[in-house]
Amino acid sequence: MFRILIDCGVYQTTSGGADFIRRSVRDVIDETGGHVDVLAVTHEHWDHVSGFNQARDQFALPGEPAAADKLSVGEVWMGWTEDPADPVAQRIGRERGEAIRRVAAAAEAAKRYGAASLASGLDGVLGFFGGARRTTADALETVRSLATAPRYCRPSDPPRRLVEGVTSYVLGPPLDPAALYRLSDDSETYSIESPRPAQALFDAVDGVNGKGARDDARPFHRRQEIPAPFFEAGTTPIAHEEPDFFERAYWGEPVESGDQQWRRIDHDWLGASREFAIKLDNATNNTSLVIALEIEKSQRTLLFVADAQVGSWLSWGGLTWDLGARKVTGADLIARTAFLKVGHHGSHNATLRGQGLERMKDLIAFIPTDETLAKKVGWGRMPLPNLVGALERQADGRVVRTDQDFAANEGASPELRAFAKRLTMTDLYYEIEIG
């Protein structure tokens, strides 16, 4: 018996999330007898790694005596983009840290201006990287401590025989850094900010937050500006024929209630930070460790794409591994996919069409998603209806979502009813038997 655990986390605002994670790890301990052969951690997002903070004491360190209440790990696998000895990975880490700082600064500035909706959206992206006490970086350090020498996986790695009849392949993160930042392709999906504008935006943000940064791109010199904080009640520095004009029409209670919000344009420029934050989120997704498990008897593949996006997906088709008696390509593995862990909760740019889903036959698709939570935090249509429809067609209805019960209706095909019998759903796990 070989067991692999891929990620351990829950989105930050999930009600009772920490308790759910601890119960889930307890269930894994009971099911595995307290040991997994491989722990694969895909990328630095809270909903994939929070458990290594929330259930830290339930994981055993190397050399610790066996304990009934702890999970020991044989190997730790991470993407090469998390390798502290790799110069490109170091650069990616620095850029990610600076991007997180900038988004946090933009969120602070939005709160100063009273732009509640924008601040909430930026905070939502920051939630993927943890909170003030424990962060995703802390979680990754815990992961590294669970094995003497973590394996930093590259697509150039030779395939690994995990157990008789099962071989693992690494598809991502792509080795070409340019692919990491390719986040969209309208011809392949279902439905980085240029340096100067981004720098000007965040110089201005730092200025608002009192950091003293110089912004040469400001439309007005500071001598001609009247910053928004001066319009707070009782601090208006200029004469006006109506002494309470700014308080009444700009900053006072009617504004807070929304009656006068339409007058204000002073924080519109901050809206550009929303796109920057989304790109930070997507670029981090593209560093996902992507694993394909090939079942040699059936020549079918279990494909775990984490949250990999367009640049990563497009790189897989060019991969080739020489096994001596035969060659395996990334395109082969995609075409032979029997089980797909759908990427990024079913978002529009985490599943490709012609070079992805449309090549897969006799498929089972699994979508870890919560549509209600997605709407609550402003993520839009997630999962994307067009993608869900495409999955339903390609998988002949064998699409399992974590936010919905699966049941074959009376008019379902015999194959779909047979699949439903091979599916077990509980509040802690979904068990799917691959035929």
C-alpha positions in Angstrom: 0.0 0.0 0.0 1.4 3.4 -1.0 -0.2 6.6 0.3 0.4 10.2 -0.9 -1.1 13.3 0.7 -1.4 16.3 -1.6 -1.8 19.6 0.3 -3.6 20.3 3.6 -5.6 23.5 3.9 -8.8 25.5 3.9 -9.7 29.0 2.8 -9.1 31.6 5.6 -12.7 32.7 6.0 -14.2 29.2 6.1 -16.3 28.9 9.2 -14.8 26.5 11.6 -11.9 25.9 9.2 -9.2 25.2 11.8 -11.4 22.6 13.6 -12.3 21.0 10.2 -8.6 20.7 9.3 -7.7 19.1 12.6 -10.5 16.5 12.3 -9.4 15.8 8.7 -5.8 15.2 9.8 -7.0 13.0 12.6 -9.0 11.0 10.0 -5.9 10.7 7.8 -3.9 9.4 10.8 -6.6 6.8 11.4 -6.9 5.7 7.8 -3.1 5.4 7.1 -2.0 4.1 10.5 -0.2 7.3 11.1 2.1 7.4 8.0 2.1 8.7 4.5 4.8 7.8 2.0 4.8 11.2 0.3 3.6 14.6 1.3 3.3 16.8 -1.8 2.7 20.5 -1.2 1.8 22.3 -4.4 2.1 26.1 -3.8 2.1 28.9 -1.3 -1.6 29.6 -0.9 -3.4 29.5 2.4 -6.2 27.1 1.2 -3.5 24.6 0.3 -1.1 24.9 3.3 -3.0 26.3 6.3 -3.2 22.9 7.9 0.6 22.9 8.5 -0.1 25.8 10.8 -3.5 24.8 12.2 -2.6 21.2 12.8 1.1 21.6 13.3 1.2 19.5 16.4 -0.4 16.6 14.6 2.6 16.1 12.2 5.6 14.1 13.4 9.1 15.5 12.9 11.8 13.1 11.5 13.2 10.9 14.2 10.3 11.3 16.6 9.0 8.1 18.1 5.8 6.8 16.6 2.7 8.2 18.2 -0.9 7.3 17.8 -1.9 11.0 17.5 0.7 12.1 14.9 1.2 11.7 11.2 4.7 10.8 10.0 5.9 11.5 6.5 8.3 9.5 4.3 9.2 12.2 1.7 8.2 15.8 1.2 7.8 17.0 -2.4 7.6 20.7 -3.4 8.0 22.5 -6.6 11.4 23.8 -7.6 10.1 27.3 -7.2 10.3 26.7 -3.4 13.9 25.6 -3.5 15.9 28.0 -1.3 19.1 27.1 -3.1 17.8 27.9 -6.6 18.6 31.5 -7.7 15.4 31.8 -9.9 13.3 30.5 -7.0 15.0 33.1 -4.7 14.1 35.8 -7.1 10.5 34.6 -7.4 10.2 34.6 -3.6 11.5 38.1 -3.3 9.1 39.3 -6.0 6.2 37.6 -4.3 7.1 39.1 -0.9 7.3 42.6 -2.4 4.0 42.1 -4.2 2.3 41.0 -1.0 3.7 44.1 0.7 2.4 46.3 -2.1 -1.1 44.8 -2.1 -1.2 45.1 1.7 -0.2 48.8 1.4 -2.9 49.3 -1.2 -5.5 47.7 1.1 -4.4 50.1 3.9 -4.7 53.1 1.5 -8.2 52.0 0.4 -9.3 51.8 4.0 -8.0 55.4 4.6 -10.0 56.6 1.7 -13.1 54.7 2.8 -13.1 52.5 -0.4 -14.6 49.6 1.5 -15.3 47.3 -1.5 -11.8 47.7 -2.9 -10.2 47.1 0.5 -12.3 44.0 1.0 -11.2 42.6 -2.4 -7.5 43.2 -1.7 -7.9 41.7 1.8 -9.4 38.7 0.1 -6.3 38.2 -2.1 -4.1 38.7 1.0 -6.1 36.0 2.7 -4.5 33.5 0.4 -1.1 34.2 2.1 -2.3 34.0 5.7 -2.9 36.5 8.5 -0.9 38.5 10.9 -0.1 35.6 13.2 0.8 32.7 11.0 1.5 33.0 7.2 1.9 30.7 4.3 5.7 31.1 4.6 5.4 29.7 8.1 3.4 26.8 6.8 6.1 26.0 4.2 8.8 26.1 6.8 6.8 23.5 8.8 6.5 21.3 5.7 10.3 21.5 5.1 10.9 20.4 8.7 8.9 17.2 8.1 11.6 15.5 6.0 15.4 15.5 6.4 15.8 16.6 2.7 12.7 17.8 0.8 12.6 16.9 -2.9 12.2 20.0 -5.1 10.5 18.7 -8.2 11.2 19.7 -11.8 9.6 18.5 -15.0 13.1 17.4 -16.1 13.2 14.8 -13.2 13.0 11.2 -14.4 9.7 9.4 -13.6 9.5 7.7 -10.2 8.1 4.3 -9.6 6.0 4.7 -6.5 4.8 1.2 -6.2 4.4 -1.7 -8.6 2.3 -0.6 -11.5 2.2 3.2 -10.6 4.7 5.8 -11.9 4.7 9.5 -11.1 5.6 12.3 -13.5 6.3 16.0 -12.6 4.6 18.3 -15.2 5.0 21.7 -13.3 6.1 24.3 -12.3 7.5 25.0 -15.8 11.2 25.5 -16.0 10.9 28.5 -18.3 10.3 31.5 -16.0 8.3 33.3 -18.8 5.7 30.5 -18.6 5.2 31.2 -14.9 3.9 34.7 -15.8 1.7 33.7 -18.7 -1.7 33.9 -17.1 -4.2 34.0 -20.0 -4.9 32.7 -23.5 -8.3 33.5 -24.9 -8.1 30.7 -27.4 -7.4 28.1 -24.8 -9.4 29.1 -21.7 -13.2 29.0 -21.1 -14.6 32.3 -21.2 2.3 41.6 -15.4 1.5 44.9 -14.9 4.0 47.0 -16.9 6.8 48.2 -14.6 6.3 52.0 -14.8 2.6 52.2 -14.1 2.9 49.7 -11.3 5.8 51.6 -9.7 3.9 54.9 -10.0 0.8 53.3 -8.4 2.6 51.9 -5.4 4.8 55.0 -4.9 1.5 56.9 -4.6 0.1 54.2 -2.2 3.2 54.6 0.0 2.8 58.3 0.0 -0.8 58.0 1.2 0.3 55.7 3.9 3.0 58.2 5.1 6.0 56.2 3.8 7.4 59.3 2.1 7.9 57.6 -1.3 8.5 60.0 -4.2 6.0 59.7 -7.1 7.1 61.6 -10.3 4.0 60.5 -12.1 1.5 62.4 -9.8 -0.9 64.5 -11.9 -0.5 67.5 -9.6 2.3 68.8 -7.5 1.8 68.4 -3.8 1.5 72.2 -3.4 -1.7 72.1 -5.6 -3.2 69.0 -3.8 -5.7 68.9 -1.0 -5.4 65.4 0.3 -8.6 63.6 1.3 -7.8 63.4 5.1 -7.9 67.2 5.3 -11.6 67.0 4.5 -12.4 65.2 7.7 -14.8 67.0 9.9 -13.3 70.1 11.5 -10.0 70.0 9.6 -11.0 71.6 6.2 -8.1 74.1 5.5 -9.8 76.3 2.8 -12.5 78.9 2.9 -15.8 78.2 1.4 -19.1 80.1 1.2 -20.8 77.1 3.0 -18.6 76.3 6.0 -20.1 72.8 6.3 -20.0 72.0 2.6 -17.2 69.4 2.7 -18.6 67.8 5.8 -22.1 67.6 4.5 -21.4 66.7 0.8 -18.1 64.9 0.9 -17.1 63.4 4.2 -20.0 63.4 6.6 -22.6 60.8 7.6 -24.5 61.0 4.2 -21.3 59.8 2.5 -20.8 57.0 5.0 -24.3 55.8 4.3 -23.7 55.9 0.6 -26.0 58.8 -0.4 -23.1 61.0 -1.5 -20.5 58.4 -2.5 -21.0 59.2 -6.2 -19.4 62.6 -5.7 -16.0 61.0 -4.8 -13.3 60.2 -7.3 -10.3 60.6 -5.0 -9.7 56.9 -4.6 -10.5 55.8 -8.1 -6.8 55.6 -8.9 -6.5 52.8 -6.4 -8.6 50.6 -8.5 -5.5 49.6 -10.5 -4.3 47.7 -7.5 -7.1 45.2 -7.9 -5.6 44.0 -11.2 -2.2 43.8 -9.6 -3.5 41.8 -6.7 -5.2 39.3 -9.1 -2.0 38.9 -11.0 -0.1 38.2 -7.8 -2.7 35.5 -7.0 -2.5 34.0 -10.5 1.3 34.1 -10.7 1.5 32.2 -7.4 -0.9 29.6 -8.8 1.4 29.1 -11.8 4.1 27.9 -9.5 2.0 24.9 -8.6 3.6 21.5 -8.3 1.7 19.4 -10.9 1.8 15.6 -10.6 0.5 12.9 -13.0 0.2 9.3 -11.7 0.2 6.7 -14.4 -1.5 3.4 -13.8 0.6 1.1 -15.9 -2.0 -1.7 -16.3 -4.7 0.5 -17.8 -2.3 3.2 -19.1 -4.6 5.8 -17.5 -3.5 8.9 -15.6 -4.6 10.6 -12.4 -3.8 14.3 -13.0 -3.4 16.6 -10.0 -3.0 20.1 -11.4 -3.3 22.1 -8.1 -4.1 25.6 -9.3 -1.8 25.7 -12.3 -2.8 28.2 -14.9 -2.3 28.9 -18.6 1.5 29.2 -18.8 2.0 25.9 -16.9 -0.6 24.0 -18.9 0.9 25.1 -22.2 4.3 23.8 -21.2 3.2 20.2 -20.5 2.7 19.3 -24.2 6.4 19.7 -24.9 7.6 17.3 -22.1 9.1 13.9 -23.0 10.4 11.1 -20.8 12.4 8.2 -22.2 11.6 5.0 -20.3 13.8 2.8 -22.5 11.1 0.5 -23.9 8.8 3.5 -24.6 8.6 7.3 -24.5 6.0 9.1 -22.6 5.0 12.7 -23.4 3.0 15.3 -21.4 0.4 15.3 -24.2 0.1 11.5 -23.7 -0.5 11.9 -20.0 -3.1 14.6 -20.6 -5.0 12.5 -23.2 -5.0 9.4 -21.0 -6.4 11.3 -18.0 -9.0 9.2 -16.1 -9.2 11.5 -13.1 -8.8 15.2 -13.1 -8.5 17.3 -10.0 -9.9 20.5 -11.5 -7.7 23.5 -11.0 -8.3 26.6 -8.9 -11.9 25.8 -7.8 -13.0 25.8 -11.4 -11.8 29.2 -12.5 -11.7 30.3 -16.1 -7.9 30.1 -16.7 -7.0 27.0 -14.8 -8.3 24.4 -17.3 -7.2 24.5 -20.9 -9.5 23.5 -23.8 -7.9 22.1 -26.9 -4.6 21.3 -25.2 -6.3 20.1 -22.0 -9.9 19.0 -21.3 -11.0 18.3 -24.9 -8.2 15.6 -25.2 -9.5 13.6 -22.2 -11.8 10.7 -22.6 -13.7 8.5 -20.2 -13.0 11.1 -17.5 -13.9 11.6 -13.8 -13.6 15.3 -12.8 -13.4 16.5 -9.2 -13.9 20.2 -8.4 -12.9 21.4 -4.8 -15.1 24.5 -4.7 -17.6 26.4 -2.7 -19.7 28.6 -4.9 -21.5 30.3 -2.0 -18.2 31.3 -0.4 -16.8 32.5 -3.8 -19.8 34.9 -4.2 -19.5 36.1 -0.6 -15.8 37.1 -1.0 -16.4 38.6 -4.5 -14.6 36.0 -6.7 -17.3 36.2 -9.3 -18.4 33.0 -11.2 -16.4 30.2 -9.6 -16.8 27.6 -10.7 -17.3 29.0 -14.1 -20.6 27.8 -15.6 -19.0 27.3 -19.1 -16.3 25.2 -17.7 -18.7 23.1 -15.5 -20.7 22.5 -18.7 -17.7 21.4 -20.6 -16.6 19.1 -17.8 -20.1 17.5 -17.7 -20.0 16.8 -21.4 -16.4 15.5 -21.4 -17.0 13.3 -18.3 -20.5 12.1 -19.3 -21.8 13.6 -16.1 -19.1 12.2 -13.8 -18.3 15.6 -12.2 -18.1 15.7 -8.4 -18.2 19.0 -6.6 -17.3 19.4 -2.9 -20.2 21.9 -2.4 -22.9 19.6 -3.9 -24.1 16.1 -3.3 -23.8 13.8 -6.2 -26.6 11.6 -7.2 -27.6 9.8 -10.4 -31.2 10.7 -11.3 -33.7 8.1 -12.6 -32.9 8.9 -16.2 -29.2 8.5 -15.8 -27.2 6.1 -17.9 -26.3 2.7 -16.4 -22.6 3.9 -16.5 -23.5 7.0 -14.4 -25.5 5.0 -11.9 -22.6 2.5 -11.6 -20.2 5.4 -10.9 -22.5 6.8 -8.2 -22.2 3.4 -6.4 -18.4 3.8 -6.4 -18.6 7.2 -4.8 -18.6 7.7 -1.0 -19.1 11.2 0.4 -18.8 12.3 4.0 -18.2 15.7 5.7 -14.4 14.9 5.8 -13.7 13.2 2.5 -14.8 12.0 -0.8 -13.7 8.4 -1.8 -13.8 7.7 -5.5 -13.1 4.3 -6.9 -11.4 4.6 -10.3 -12.5 1.9 -12.7 
